[in-house]
Amino acid sequence: MTEARFIPVTKWNDHHAWPPIGGLRHLIFFADKNGFKPAFKRVGRRVLVDERKFFEIVKAQGAGD
């Protein structure tokens, strides 16, 4: 198993085209309600995205089907 990669929200689009940063911030704001909470880690004021968990949740929710 590969090590988890945590990407700062501001650098997300350097690695992935989707979602745009505005969409990612929307997912973060509503993370308690939309099921994405496990994919986001807060370190002080910074929010990091657990890349692997993020795409596992996307797949589990059936996005793109």
N, C-alpha and C positions, 0 to 999 in steps of 0.2 A: 504494500500500500504506500502511495506517495504521501509526502508531508503536505499538510494543509498550507495553502497560500492565502495570506490575508492582504487584501488590496485596499488602500485608502479610497474612500468614495471619490475624491478629487482626481485620482489616477485611474479609475475604473475604465474609462474610454481609451486609455493607452493600451489596454489589454483586450477589451471587448467592445464591439460596436453597439450591442444591445444589453440592457436598456440604456438610453441616454442618461446623463447624470440627473436631470430633472425627474425622470421616471424612477430612478433608483432612490432619490430622496423621498419621493412619494411612497415607495414601498417601505422605506425606513420609518416614515412618520406613522404609517398605519400597520406596522409590523405586528402589533399585538392582535390585530383583527384579521390579517391576511395570511398568516401562517409563515411569514418570512423571518420571524424573530430569531430562530436559531442560526440564521445566516449572517447576522450582524453582531459585531462585538464592539463595545464602547471602551475606549481607553482614554480616560479624561474626557475631553470634548471631541476627540477624534473618533470617527466611526470607521471600522474596518469591515470589509466584506469577506467572509469565508467563501472563497470561490467554489470549492467543491460542494459545500452545503447549499449554496445559492442555486446551483444548477440541478442538484438533487431535488430541491423543492419545486423548481420550475417543471422538471420532468414529472414529479408526483402529482402536480396540479394539472397536468395535461396540456400545458401551453404548447402551441404549435401543432397540435393534433388536427 
